Amino acid sequence: MIPPNWRYIWNNSADPLLVRAHGLAAAIARPSVTVSRPTGQGPVLAYGGLSHGLTHVLPFLEQRRGTGSEQSCHRTTWVKLAGGRAAPDADLLAVGVPRRDAPGRPPRHCLLLPFRINLSVPVGPDPQDILKRLSRKARQQHTRELRSRARTLEVATSEADFHFFYDGMHRPTMRNRHRDAARSEERQSALVCLFRRGVLFFLRESGRRVAGMLCRQEGGTLVIRLAGVEAGGEEPYRTGTYMTMYVLILQWAAEHGLTRVDLSGCEPFLSKGIFQFKRKMHPEVALPENHFREKRLVLRALRDTPQVRDLLAANPALTFDAEQGLEAVYFHDSDRPARTDLRWECPGVSGHRTVDLDDFLAGLPGSPRRNLTGHPTLS
């Protein structure tokens, strides 16, 4: 049995030797592809390549499709994945690849995305500077509810506190928020690698613990790893509980001489709720320091259907620009305006561009042909 600390190190370390080992493991593994068919309306999705995408990428795309799913899986080859032939009955194919195997320029009908992104906030010596990072509305809500709800931050130190958090807050929250797609650290790993090497915070309201966050300290950086609210309930999401916790933890980090708080990462889509929430703190967006830095995601459209257009337009993505920095891409057509209400502005994202779906999907099955005047004709 692999000790929990070694498993945690393997999954999270930025050590170059371990990052290289991840690449070697990916090179010798025979890839598979998982096809996800909706039980209702929506495009047929497929994910293939690096196995981490089955817990990060495919569940996100299924959640955004908004229906139940029936999955099937089969072995394939990297050549078929690269050519878009690994799942011929799919409408959209996402492929996780090592960076060295990623195309220099995205093929036609494709986007090249980071596999994951990381969000972090630099902190200085003045805790009050943290509030300046918030929007005026978020700052006013934080100040108002800090007083009205008598909110305070507690630093907990006993293993009983850890189990209270893990069983009474974290696990119920993951179960209620993510259902079958929930993923987290196992209890022993969280105890050994996070609690014993970091800090457990509780947010109290009028003396009662209503939320918690478990963090690991790595040098001058505090890494937020696990979170949860009392019994996994919904009320804290409506009353600014999480924002208050983040602000108070950022201020605690400043008071204790830390220089950065790592807010953790997410999939490279602006529609990811956690991205839009954390964007309120104006975090820096970057590639992760661990093995995900060396992974890429190729998103390929295989058919032009209304459901494909709906999914692409509703989920703007962060892609690589010509200088290999990050930029936001918004899809649109005459019926689907660009979702610019999903904001991209953060340090580390250079800008944005819009892409016409008629151009992006031109030539695919289902796409209307164009006559000499440029007007569409029936295929």
C-alpha positions in Angstrom: 0.0 0.0 0.0 1.3 3.5 -1.0 1.8 5.7 2.1 -0.5 8.8 1.9 2.4 11.2 2.0 3.9 9.6 -1.1 0.6 9.6 -2.9 0.1 13.3 -2.1 3.6 14.2 -3.2 3.2 12.2 -6.5 -0.1 14.1 -7.3 1.0 17.6 -6.2 4.7 18.0 -6.1 6.4 20.5 -8.4 9.7 18.6 -8.2 11.1 18.4 -11.8 12.0 14.7 -11.4 8.4 13.8 -10.4 7.0 16.0 -13.1 9.2 14.2 -15.6 8.2 10.9 -14.2 4.5 11.8 -14.8 5.5 12.4 -18.4 7.2 9.0 -18.7 4.2 7.3 -17.2 1.9 8.9 -19.7 4.2 8.0 -22.6 4.0 4.2 -21.9 0.3 4.1 -21.1 -2.0 3.0 -23.9 -4.7 5.6 -24.2 -8.5 5.0 -24.0 -11.5 7.1 -25.0 -14.7 7.4 -23.0 -17.9 8.4 -24.9 -20.6 10.1 -22.9 -24.1 10.0 -24.5 -26.8 12.2 -23.0 -30.0 10.7 -21.6 -31.7 13.9 -22.7 -30.8 16.6 -25.2 -27.2 17.6 -25.8 -24.1 16.7 -27.8 -22.4 13.4 -27.5 -19.1 14.1 -25.7 -15.9 12.1 -25.7 -12.7 12.3 -23.7 -9.5 10.5 -24.5 -5.8 10.5 -23.6 -4.3 11.4 -20.2 -6.3 9.7 -17.5 -6.7 12.7 -15.2 -9.2 14.1 -17.7 -11.7 11.5 -16.5 -11.9 13.2 -13.1 -11.3 16.8 -14.3 -12.4 17.5 -17.8 -15.2 15.0 -18.7 -17.3 15.6 -15.6 -17.1 19.4 -16.2 -18.3 19.0 -19.8 -21.1 16.6 -18.7 -22.2 19.0 -16.0 -22.3 21.9 -18.5 -24.3 19.8 -20.9 -26.9 19.5 -18.2 -28.3 16.0 -18.7 -27.6 12.6 -17.3 -25.2 10.4 -19.2 -24.4 6.9 -20.3 -20.8 6.1 -20.7 -18.8 3.6 -22.7 -15.0 3.2 -22.9 -12.6 1.5 -25.3 -8.9 1.4 -26.1 -7.6 3.6 -28.9 -4.3 5.0 -30.2 -2.6 8.4 -29.9 -2.7 8.6 -33.7 -6.5 8.2 -33.8 -6.9 10.7 -30.9 -4.7 13.3 -32.7 -6.7 12.9 -35.9 -10.1 13.0 -34.2 -11.0 9.5 -35.3 -11.0 7.8 -31.9 -14.7 8.4 -31.3 -16.5 8.7 -34.6 -20.0 9.0 -33.1 -19.0 11.9 -30.8 -19.9 15.5 -31.5 -17.1 17.0 -29.3 -13.8 15.3 -28.5 -11.5 16.5 -25.7 -8.0 15.0 -25.7 -5.5 15.3 -22.9 -1.9 15.2 -24.1 1.6 15.8 -22.8 2.8 19.2 -23.8 5.5 17.8 -26.0 2.8 16.1 -28.1 0.5 19.0 -28.3 0.2 20.7 -31.8 2.2 23.8 -32.3 -0.9 25.4 -33.8 -4.4 24.0 -33.2 -5.7 22.0 -36.1 -8.9 23.1 -37.9 -12.0 22.9 -35.7 -9.8 22.7 -32.5 -8.8 24.8 -29.5 -5.6 24.2 -27.6 -6.1 24.8 -23.9 -4.1 24.3 -20.7 -5.2 21.2 -18.9 -5.8 23.1 -15.7 -5.1 26.6 -14.5 -4.0 27.9 -11.1 -5.3 30.9 -9.2 -3.3 32.6 -6.5 -3.2 36.0 -4.6 0.0 37.7 -3.6 -0.2 39.2 -0.1 1.8 42.0 1.5 2.4 43.0 5.1 -0.8 45.1 5.4 -3.9 43.0 6.0 -6.2 45.9 5.0 -4.7 45.8 1.4 -6.7 42.6 0.9 -10.0 44.4 0.9 -8.7 46.7 -2.0 -8.6 43.6 -4.2 -12.4 43.1 -4.0 -15.0 44.8 -6.1 -16.9 47.5 -4.3 -20.0 45.3 -4.0 -18.1 42.4 -2.6 -16.3 44.6 -0.2 -19.5 46.2 1.1 -21.1 42.8 1.6 -18.1 41.4 3.4 -17.9 44.4 5.8 -21.7 44.4 6.4 -22.0 40.7 7.1 -18.8 40.5 9.2 -20.5 42.8 11.7 -24.1 41.7 11.4 -23.3 38.0 11.7 -20.5 38.4 14.2 -18.1 36.5 12.0 -14.7 35.6 13.4 -11.8 33.3 12.2 -10.7 30.4 14.4 -7.4 28.5 14.0 -8.0 24.9 15.1 -5.2 22.6 16.3 -6.6 19.2 17.5 -7.2 16.1 15.4 -10.7 16.1 16.8 -11.1 19.4 15.0 -9.9 17.9 11.8 -12.4 15.0 11.9 -15.1 17.4 12.8 -14.3 19.4 9.7 -13.8 16.4 7.4 -17.0 14.6 8.4 -19.3 17.4 9.3 -18.3 20.0 6.6 -16.0 18.8 3.8 -17.5 15.5 2.9 -21.2 16.6 3.0 -20.3 19.7 0.9 -18.5 17.6 -1.7 -21.4 15.1 -1.8 -24.1 17.8 -2.1 -22.3 20.0 -4.5 -20.8 17.5 -6.9 -22.7 14.2 -6.5 -20.9 11.4 -8.4 -18.3 13.8 -9.7 -17.0 14.7 -6.2 -13.3 14.3 -5.7 -11.1 15.0 -2.7 -8.2 13.9 -0.6 -8.7 10.7 1.4 -9.0 11.1 5.1 -5.5 9.8 6.0 -3.8 11.8 3.3 -5.7 15.0 4.4 -4.7 14.4 8.0 -1.0 13.6 7.3 -0.3 15.9 4.4 -2.5 18.8 5.0 -3.6 19.1 8.7 -0.1 18.2 10.1 1.6 20.4 7.6 -0.7 23.3 7.5 -3.6 25.2 9.2 -7.2 24.4 9.7 -9.5 27.4 9.8 -13.1 27.7 10.9 -15.5 30.6 10.3 -17.7 31.2 13.4 -20.9 33.1 13.4 -22.0 34.3 16.8 -19.6 31.6 18.2 -20.9 28.7 16.0 -18.7 27.0 13.4 -20.4 27.4 10.1 -17.6 26.7 7.6 -14.0 25.5 7.4 -10.9 25.4 5.1 -7.9 23.1 5.4 -4.7 24.6 4.1 -1.1 23.3 3.6 1.8 25.7 4.2 4.7 25.5 1.7 7.4 28.0 2.5 5.9 31.4 2.1 2.7 30.2 0.4 -0.5 29.0 2.0 -2.3 26.5 -0.2 -6.1 26.2 0.3 -6.9 22.5 -0.3 -10.2 21.5 1.2 -13.3 23.5 2.1 -16.8 22.8 3.4 -19.8 24.3 5.1 -21.8 23.0 8.0 -23.7 19.9 6.9 -23.0 20.8 3.3 -26.0 23.2 3.3 -26.9 25.8 0.7 -27.5 28.8 3.0 -23.8 29.8 3.3 -23.6 30.3 -0.5 -26.3 33.0 -0.3 -24.8 34.9 2.6 -21.2 35.4 1.5 -19.7 32.8 3.9 -17.0 31.6 1.5 -16.0 35.1 0.5 -15.7 36.1 4.2 -13.5 33.0 4.8 -11.2 33.8 1.9 -10.8 37.4 2.9 -10.1 36.5 6.6 -7.6 33.8 5.6 -5.8 36.2 3.2 -5.6 38.7 6.0 -4.3 36.0 8.4 -1.6 35.1 5.8 -0.5 38.8 5.6 -0.4 39.1 9.4 1.8 35.9 9.6 4.4 37.0 7.1 3.3 34.8 4.2 3.6 36.2 0.7 1.0 34.3 -1.4 -2.2 32.3 -0.9 -2.8 29.6 -3.5 -6.6 29.4 -4.1 -6.1 26.1 -6.0 -7.1 25.5 -9.6 -9.8 24.6 -12.0 -10.6 23.6 -15.6 -9.8 26.3 -18.2 -13.3 27.5 -18.8 -14.8 30.9 -17.8 -18.1 29.2 -17.0 -16.6 27.3 -14.2 -18.4 28.7 -11.2 -15.3 28.6 -9.0 -13.4 30.7 -11.5 -16.0 33.4 -11.6 -16.2 33.4 -7.8 -12.5 33.6 -7.1 -12.1 36.2 -9.9 -13.7 38.6 -7.4 -10.4 38.5 -5.5 -8.5 39.5 -8.6 -6.1 36.4 -8.5 -3.2 35.8 -10.7 -3.9 33.1 -13.3 -1.1 30.8 -14.3 -0.3 27.3 -15.2 0.0 25.0 -12.2 3.5 24.2 -10.8 3.0 20.5 -10.6 2.6 17.9 -13.4 -0.4 19.7 -14.9 2.0 22.4 -16.2 3.2 19.8 -18.7 -0.3 18.7 -19.9 -2.5 20.3 -22.6 -6.1 19.8 -23.6 -7.2 19.7 -27.3 -10.9 20.4 -27.7 -12.1 19.4 -31.2 -15.5 19.8 -32.7 -16.5 16.8 -34.9 -20.0 17.9 -36.0 -21.9 21.2 -36.5 -25.2 20.8 -34.5 -27.3 23.3 -32.5 -26.3 21.4 -29.4 -22.5 21.8 -30.2 -23.0 25.5 -30.8 -24.9 25.9 -27.6 -22.2 24.2 -25.5 -19.3 26.1 -27.2 -21.1 29.5 -26.9 -22.0 28.9 -23.3 -18.5 28.0 -22.2 -15.8 30.5 -23.2 -12.4 29.0 -22.7 -8.9 30.1 -21.8 -6.5 29.2 -24.6 -2.9 30.0 -25.5 -2.2 33.1 -27.5 0.7 33.5 -30.1 3.2 34.1 -27.3 2.0 31.1 -25.3 0.3 33.3 -22.8 -3.4 32.9 -21.8 -6.3 34.6 -23.5 -10.1 34.1 -23.4 -12.0 32.9 -26.4 -15.7 33.6 -26.8 -17.8 31.8 -29.5 -20.8 33.3 -31.0 -23.1 33.3 -34.1 -26.2 35.1 -35.2 -28.4 33.3 -32.7 -25.9 33.0 -29.8 -24.2 36.2 -28.6 -20.8 36.0 -27.0 -21.1 35.3 -23.3 -19.0 38.3 -22.3 -20.9 38.4 -19.0 -18.5 35.6 -18.0 -15.6 37.9 -17.3 -12.0 37.1 -18.0 -10.1 40.1 -16.5 -7.4 38.8 -14.2 -3.6 39.2 -14.0 -2.1 36.5 -16.2 -4.8 36.7 -18.9 -3.6 38.9 -21.7 -6.9 39.7 -23.4 -9.8 38.1 -25.3 -11.0 37.4 -28.8 -14.3 36.3 -30.3 -14.7 33.5 -32.8 -17.6 33.1 -35.2 -19.0 29.6 -35.0 -19.9 29.7 -38.7 -16.2 30.0 -39.4 -15.0 27.6 -36.7 -17.3 24.8 -37.7 -17.3 25.3 -41.4 -16.8 22.1 -43.3 -17.9 19.7 -40.6 -20.8 17.3 -41.0 -24.0 19.3 -40.5 -22.4 22.6 -41.4 -24.2 24.6 -44.1 -22.3 25.0 -47.3 -21.8 28.5 -48.7 -22.5 29.7 -52.2 -20.4 32.1 -54.2 -22.1 35.1 -52.4 -21.1 33.8 -49.0 -24.7 32.9 -48.0 -25.4 29.4 -46.5 -27.1 26.7 -48.6 -28.4 23.4 -47.4 -25.9 20.6 -47.2 
